[in-house]
Amino acid sequence: MIYQYTALRNTEKVKGELEAGSPKEVAESLKLNKLFPIDIREKKPSPLKGLNSMFNKVAFQDVTYMTRQFAIMLNAGLTLIDSISIIKKQVAKPALSNMLTEIDKNLRDGKTFSQSLTKYPKQFSHFYVALVRSGEASGKLDQILGKLAEHLESQRAFQQKIRNALIYPTVIILAMVSMMFIMFTFVMPKLLSLYDNFQVELPKSTQNIMAVSNFMEANWVWVLIGIIAFIIALSRAAKTEKGKVLIDTYVFKLPVLGNIVKTAGLVDATRTMSILISSGVPILDSLLIVKDVNSNILFKKAFERITKKVERGISIGTAMTTEPIFPESLVQMTIVGEQTGHLDETLLKLAEYFQTESEMAIKGMLTLIEPLILIFLGLSVGFLVMAIISPIFTLTGSMQ
């Protein structure tokens, strides 16, 4: 529950919100932060609650910022509790402030930092918590958080590049589909109705256009319902294991885009594995974490099978040889890394290589897709214009 409070800091009144199980918990949390509670009451739900929560939730960039701040402050000799107090003064988002307050309370209650983070699985993945736990065990939490911040920043920048690259073709394709829908449903029927009163055989292209436009004019509501139903069915199928396998398999087979998605998955897997191993996380635990944090079901299944083989004493590189999803370069470099004892460094270099490959593929896709879209638009418009104008020549010829 969310509680609103009014408290005193010395003689200054402070108002705010806290997420807690009861008013008593809110009061205890305030006292720990040297605040004297005056009034605590449950926050009434707002009509815009869903909209507020969407903008107020702790986002990926918030976690990245917080991790970097923790790394800097711990390296400077501050304690975790002092670091939290400083970061809380810098953040404006209530959700992030509330989360830091709860983490602070858990630390004061004697829990470790990693135990406190497990209460927020949406913000802190298994990978994040495992690295923090490793840092606590080794006494190098500041260094681990520094590595983690670099990883999150790199991951965010890479994902942003992919999203930005896909925005242009997505917008163009949606605009084309919308325009074609409007043309065939509302514009074409009115234009082509001019030829209904003329007793002349229309060209085949015009007849085909008329058939499609007449169908769309009569059934456009059902067409829209069908499209919406298809999207809903696809989103539900994407939540099931079989649906994920089918969708991810199909995406991998797409020209250009499939290679980008696959390479992006390899970047995440190799970089995550490298950081885990270099931070002292055991190989088996690292494989399980990589499996859990990977969003692609095909990679998940592959790492699940590899983990079982490694448990039986087979090396990671050898286990990878039976998985077609992994390229030969990754398999061979992993074997070399295991033999030389520098698997973490080898995987990091592979991650950098795959990221470069993915970025080059994105540039190639954008270079290719722009002329293809223009050619398609030109041919489509040309076909429609000819289908509409060519009957005029037929009518002119019949009149003569």
C-alpha positions as CSV (number, residue, x, y, z in Angstrom):
1,M,0.0,0.0,0.0
2,I,1.0,3.6,-0.6
3,Y,0.9,5.9,2.5
4,Q,1.1,9.7,2.5
5,Y,3.0,11.2,5.5
6,T,3.7,14.5,7.1
7,A,6.8,14.5,9.3
8,L,9.2,16.9,11.1
9,R,12.9,17.2,10.4
10,N,14.1,19.4,13.2
11,T,11.5,22.2,12.8
12,E,10.9,21.8,9.1
13,K,7.8,20.0,7.8
14,V,8.4,17.2,5.2
15,K,5.7,15.6,3.1
16,G,6.0,12.5,1.0
17,E,4.9,9.0,0.1
18,L,6.1,5.5,1.1
19,E,5.1,2.0,0.1
20,A,4.6,-0.2,3.2
21,G,2.4,-2.9,4.7
22,S,1.1,-0.7,7.5
23,P,1.3,2.8,9.0
24,K,3.5,1.4,11.8
25,E,6.1,0.4,9.1
26,V,5.9,3.9,7.7
27,A,6.5,5.4,11.1
28,E,9.5,3.1,11.7
29,S,11.0,3.9,8.4
30,L,10.6,7.7,9.0
31,K,12.3,7.4,12.4
32,L,15.2,5.6,10.9
33,N,15.6,8.6,8.5
34,K,15.5,11.0,11.5
35,L,12.0,12.1,10.8
36,F,9.3,12.6,13.4
37,P,5.9,11.5,11.9
38,I,2.9,13.8,12.5
39,D,0.3,12.4,10.1
40,I,0.2,9.0,8.2
41,R,-2.7,8.1,6.0
42,E,-3.4,5.6,3.2
43,K,-3.2,7.3,-0.3
44,K,-6.6,7.2,-2.1
45,P,-6.4,5.6,-5.6
46,S,-6.4,8.2,-8.3
47,P,-8.6,7.8,-11.5
48,L,-5.3,8.2,-13.4
49,K,-3.5,5.6,-11.2
50,G,-2.6,3.4,-14.2
51,L,-1.2,6.3,-16.1
52,N,0.7,7.6,-13.1
53,S,2.2,4.2,-12.4
54,M,3.3,3.9,-16.0
55,F,5.4,7.1,-15.8
56,N,6.4,6.7,-12.1
57,K,7.8,3.1,-12.3
58,V,11.5,2.5,-11.8
59,A,12.9,2.2,-15.4
60,F,16.0,0.6,-16.7
61,Q,17.9,3.9,-17.0
62,D,17.1,4.6,-13.3
63,V,18.7,1.3,-12.3
64,T,21.7,2.1,-14.5
65,Y,22.1,5.6,-12.9
66,M,21.7,4.2,-9.4
67,T,24.3,1.5,-10.0
68,R,26.9,4.0,-11.4
69,Q,26.3,6.3,-8.3
70,F,26.7,3.4,-5.9
71,A,30.0,2.4,-7.6
72,I,31.4,5.9,-7.4
73,M,30.4,6.5,-3.8
74,L,31.6,3.1,-2.5
75,N,34.9,3.6,-4.3
76,A,35.2,6.9,-2.5
77,G,34.9,5.2,0.8
78,L,31.2,5.9,1.7
79,T,29.0,3.2,3.2
80,L,25.9,1.8,1.4
81,I,23.6,3.5,3.8
82,D,25.3,6.9,3.3
83,S,25.2,6.3,-0.5
84,I,21.5,5.6,-0.4
85,S,20.9,8.8,1.6
86,I,22.8,10.9,-0.9
87,I,21.1,9.3,-4.0
88,K,17.7,9.8,-2.5
89,K,18.3,13.5,-2.4
90,Q,19.2,13.6,-6.0
91,V,16.2,11.6,-7.4
92,A,12.8,13.2,-8.2
93,K,10.8,10.0,-9.0
94,P,8.7,8.8,-6.0
95,A,8.9,5.1,-7.0
96,L,12.7,5.2,-7.0
97,S,12.8,7.1,-3.7
98,N,10.5,4.6,-2.1
99,M,12.6,1.7,-3.3
100,L,15.7,3.2,-1.9
101,T,14.0,3.8,1.4
102,E,12.9,0.2,1.6
103,I,16.5,-1.0,0.7
104,D,17.9,1.3,3.4
105,K,15.4,-0.1,5.9
106,N,16.5,-3.7,5.1
107,L,20.2,-2.8,5.4
108,R,19.5,-1.3,8.8
109,D,17.6,-4.4,9.8
110,G,20.8,-6.5,9.2
111,K,20.0,-7.8,5.7
112,T,22.7,-7.8,3.0
113,F,22.5,-5.5,-0.1
114,S,21.8,-8.5,-2.4
115,Q,19.0,-9.8,-0.1
116,S,17.4,-6.3,-0.2
117,L,17.5,-6.3,-4.0
118,T,15.7,-9.6,-4.4
119,K,12.4,-7.9,-3.3
120,Y,12.5,-6.0,-6.7
121,P,12.9,-8.8,-9.3
122,K,11.5,-6.5,-12.1
123,Q,14.2,-3.9,-11.5
124,F,17.1,-6.2,-10.5
125,S,17.5,-9.4,-12.5
126,H,19.0,-12.6,-11.3
127,F,22.2,-11.6,-13.0
128,Y,22.4,-8.3,-11.1
129,V,21.7,-9.9,-7.7
130,A,24.3,-12.7,-8.4
131,L,27.0,-10.1,-9.2
132,V,26.2,-8.1,-6.1
133,R,26.3,-11.2,-4.0
134,S,29.7,-12.1,-5.5
135,G,31.0,-8.6,-4.7
136,E,29.8,-8.8,-1.1
137,A,31.6,-12.2,-0.7
138,S,34.8,-11.0,-2.3
139,G,34.8,-7.6,-0.6
140,K,35.0,-5.9,-4.0
141,L,31.4,-4.6,-4.2
142,D,32.6,-1.2,-5.6
143,Q,34.5,-2.8,-8.5
144,I,31.6,-5.2,-9.2
145,L,29.1,-2.4,-9.3
146,G,31.5,-0.5,-11.6
147,K,31.5,-3.4,-14.0
148,L,27.8,-3.8,-13.7
149,A,27.2,-0.1,-14.5
150,E,29.4,-0.3,-17.6
151,H,27.5,-3.4,-18.7
152,L,24.1,-1.8,-18.2
153,E,25.2,1.4,-20.0
154,S,26.6,-0.6,-22.9
155,Q,23.5,-2.7,-23.1
156,R,21.2,0.4,-23.0
157,A,23.2,2.1,-25.8
158,F,23.2,-1.1,-27.9
159,Q,19.5,-1.7,-27.5
160,Q,18.8,2.0,-28.3
161,K,20.7,1.7,-31.5
162,I,18.6,-1.3,-32.5
163,R,15.3,0.5,-31.6
164,N,16.3,3.6,-33.4
165,A,17.2,1.6,-36.5
166,L,13.8,-0.1,-36.5
167,I,11.8,3.0,-36.0
168,Y,12.1,4.3,-39.5
169,P,11.1,1.2,-41.4
170,T,8.3,0.4,-38.9
171,V,6.8,3.9,-39.3
172,I,7.1,3.8,-43.1
173,I,5.5,0.3,-43.3
174,L,2.6,1.3,-40.9
175,A,2.0,4.5,-42.9
176,M,2.0,2.5,-46.2
177,V,-0.5,-0.1,-44.8
178,S,-2.7,2.6,-43.3
179,M,-2.7,4.6,-46.6
180,M,-3.5,1.5,-48.7
181,F,-6.4,0.6,-46.3
182,I,-7.8,4.1,-46.6
183,M,-7.4,4.2,-50.4
184,F,-9.1,0.8,-51.0
185,T,-11.8,1.4,-48.4
186,F,-12.9,5.0,-48.9
187,V,-11.2,6.6,-51.9
188,M,-11.0,3.9,-54.7
189,P,-14.7,2.9,-54.5
190,K,-15.8,6.5,-55.3
191,L,-13.3,6.9,-58.1
192,L,-14.1,3.6,-59.7
193,S,-17.9,4.1,-59.4
194,L,-17.6,6.5,-62.3
195,Y,-17.1,3.5,-64.7
196,D,-20.3,1.7,-63.5
197,N,-22.6,3.4,-66.0
198,F,-20.4,2.8,-69.0
199,Q,-21.0,-0.4,-71.0
200,V,-17.4,-1.2,-71.8
201,E,-15.1,-4.0,-70.7
202,L,-12.6,-2.7,-68.2
203,P,-9.0,-3.8,-68.2
204,K,-8.2,-6.8,-65.9
205,S,-6.1,-4.6,-63.5
206,T,-9.0,-2.2,-63.0
207,Q,-11.4,-5.1,-62.5
208,N,-9.1,-6.6,-59.8
209,I,-8.8,-3.2,-58.1
210,M,-12.6,-2.8,-58.2
211,A,-13.1,-6.2,-56.6
212,V,-10.7,-5.5,-53.8
213,S,-12.1,-2.0,-53.1
214,N,-15.7,-3.3,-53.2
215,F,-14.8,-6.0,-50.7
216,M,-13.0,-3.5,-48.4
217,E,-15.9,-1.0,-48.6
218,A,-18.4,-3.6,-47.6
219,N,-16.3,-5.5,-45.0
220,W,-13.8,-3.0,-43.6
221,V,-15.2,-3.3,-40.1
222,W,-14.7,-7.1,-40.2
223,V,-11.2,-6.6,-41.6
224,L,-10.3,-4.4,-38.7
225,I,-11.8,-6.8,-36.2
226,G,-9.8,-9.6,-37.9
227,I,-6.5,-7.7,-37.7
228,I,-7.1,-6.8,-34.0
229,A,-8.0,-10.5,-33.2
230,F,-4.9,-11.6,-35.0
231,I,-2.7,-9.2,-32.9
232,I,-4.4,-10.4,-29.7
233,A,-3.9,-14.0,-30.6
234,L,-0.3,-13.4,-31.5
235,S,0.4,-11.6,-28.2
236,R,-1.2,-14.5,-26.2
237,A,0.7,-17.1,-28.2
238,A,3.9,-15.2,-27.5
239,K,3.3,-15.8,-23.8
240,T,3.3,-19.6,-24.2
241,E,6.4,-21.7,-24.6
242,K,5.3,-23.3,-28.0
243,G,4.3,-19.8,-29.3
244,K,7.7,-18.3,-28.2
245,V,9.6,-21.1,-30.0
246,L,7.6,-20.7,-33.2
247,I,7.9,-16.9,-33.2
248,D,11.6,-16.8,-32.3
249,T,12.3,-19.5,-34.9
250,Y,10.5,-17.5,-37.6
251,V,12.2,-14.2,-36.6
252,F,15.6,-15.9,-37.0
253,K,14.7,-16.9,-40.5
254,L,13.8,-13.4,-41.6
255,P,16.4,-11.9,-44.1
256,V,18.7,-9.3,-42.5
257,L,16.5,-8.7,-39.4
258,G,16.9,-12.3,-38.3
259,N,20.6,-12.0,-38.3
260,I,20.5,-8.7,-36.3
261,V,18.2,-10.3,-33.6
262,K,20.4,-13.4,-33.4
263,T,23.6,-11.4,-33.1
264,A,22.1,-9.1,-30.5
265,G,21.3,-12.2,-28.4
266,L,24.9,-13.4,-28.8
267,V,26.1,-10.0,-27.6
268,D,24.0,-10.2,-24.4
269,A,24.9,-13.9,-23.7
270,T,28.7,-13.5,-24.2
271,R,29.0,-10.2,-22.3
272,T,26.9,-11.5,-19.4
273,M,28.9,-14.7,-19.2
274,S,32.2,-12.8,-19.3
275,I,31.2,-10.5,-16.4
276,L,29.9,-13.3,-14.3
277,I,33.0,-15.5,-14.7
278,S,35.4,-12.5,-14.1
279,S,33.5,-11.6,-11.0
280,G,34.0,-15.0,-9.5
281,V,30.6,-16.6,-10.1
282,P,31.0,-20.4,-10.6
283,I,30.6,-21.6,-14.2
284,L,27.4,-23.6,-13.6
285,D,25.7,-20.7,-11.8
286,S,26.8,-18.4,-14.6
287,L,25.2,-20.6,-17.2
288,L,22.0,-20.8,-15.2
289,I,21.9,-17.0,-14.9
290,V,22.6,-16.5,-18.6
291,K,19.7,-18.8,-19.4
292,D,17.4,-16.9,-17.0
293,V,18.2,-13.4,-18.2
294,N,18.0,-14.2,-22.0
295,S,14.7,-13.1,-23.5
296,N,15.0,-15.4,-26.5
297,I,13.5,-18.9,-25.9
298,L,15.9,-20.6,-28.4
299,F,18.9,-19.3,-26.5
300,K,17.3,-20.3,-23.2
301,K,16.8,-23.9,-24.4
302,A,20.3,-24.0,-25.8
303,F,21.9,-22.8,-22.5
304,E,19.7,-25.2,-20.6
305,R,21.0,-28.2,-22.6
306,I,24.6,-26.9,-22.3
307,T,24.2,-26.6,-18.5
308,K,23.2,-30.2,-18.2
309,K,26.2,-31.3,-20.2
310,V,28.6,-29.2,-18.2
311,E,27.2,-30.8,-15.0
312,R,28.3,-34.2,-16.4
313,G,31.8,-32.8,-16.9
314,I,31.8,-31.7,-20.5
315,S,33.4,-28.3,-21.3
316,I,31.3,-25.4,-22.4
317,G,32.9,-25.2,-25.8
318,T,32.4,-28.9,-26.5
319,A,28.8,-28.7,-25.3
320,M,28.2,-25.8,-27.7
321,T,29.3,-27.8,-30.7
322,T,25.9,-29.6,-30.7
323,E,23.9,-26.3,-30.7
324,P,23.4,-24.9,-34.2
325,I,22.3,-21.6,-32.8
326,F,25.9,-20.8,-31.9
327,P,28.3,-19.8,-34.8
328,E,31.5,-21.7,-35.3
329,S,33.6,-18.7,-34.3
330,L,32.0,-18.6,-30.9
331,V,32.4,-22.3,-30.3
332,Q,36.1,-22.4,-31.3
333,M,37.0,-19.2,-29.4
334,T,35.2,-20.6,-26.3
335,I,37.3,-23.8,-26.5
336,V,40.5,-21.8,-26.8
337,G,39.4,-19.6,-23.9
338,E,38.8,-22.6,-21.7
339,Q,42.2,-24.2,-22.6
340,T,44.1,-21.0,-21.9
341,G,42.3,-20.1,-18.7
342,H,41.1,-16.8,-20.0
343,L,37.5,-17.6,-20.9
344,D,36.2,-14.3,-19.4
345,E,38.5,-12.2,-21.6
346,T,37.7,-14.3,-24.7
347,L,34.0,-14.0,-24.2
348,L,34.3,-10.2,-23.7
349,K,36.2,-9.9,-27.0
350,L,33.6,-12.0,-28.7
351,A,30.8,-9.7,-27.3
352,E,32.6,-6.7,-28.8
353,Y,33.0,-8.5,-32.1
354,F,29.3,-9.5,-32.3
355,Q,28.2,-6.0,-31.3
356,T,30.3,-4.6,-34.2
357,E,28.8,-7.2,-36.6
358,S,25.3,-6.3,-35.4
359,E,25.8,-2.6,-35.8
360,M,27.2,-3.1,-39.4
361,A,24.2,-5.3,-40.2
362,I,21.8,-2.5,-38.9
363,K,23.5,0.0,-41.2
364,G,23.3,-2.4,-44.1
365,M,19.6,-3.0,-43.4
366,L,18.9,0.8,-43.4
367,T,20.9,1.3,-46.6
368,L,18.9,-1.5,-48.3
369,I,15.5,-0.8,-47.0
370,E,15.2,2.9,-48.1
371,P,15.5,2.2,-51.9
372,L,13.3,-0.9,-51.5
373,I,10.6,1.2,-49.9
374,L,10.8,3.9,-52.6
375,I,10.7,1.2,-55.4
376,F,7.7,-0.5,-53.8
377,L,5.9,2.9,-53.3
378,G,6.6,3.9,-57.0
379,L,5.4,0.6,-58.4
380,S,2.3,0.6,-56.2
381,V,1.3,4.2,-57.1
382,G,2.1,3.5,-60.7
383,F,-0.1,0.4,-60.8
384,L,-3.0,2.2,-59.1
385,V,-2.7,5.2,-61.5
386,M,-2.7,3.0,-64.5
387,A,-5.6,0.9,-63.2
388,I,-7.7,4.1,-62.8
389,I,-6.6,6.0,-66.0
390,S,-6.4,3.1,-68.5
391,P,-10.3,2.7,-68.7
392,I,-10.4,6.4,-69.8
393,F,-8.4,5.4,-73.0
394,T,-10.7,2.4,-73.5
395,L,-13.8,4.7,-73.2
396,T,-12.3,7.3,-75.6
397,G,-11.5,4.5,-78.2
398,S,-15.1,3.1,-78.0
399,M,-16.6,6.6,-78.5
400,Q,-14.5,7.2,-81.7
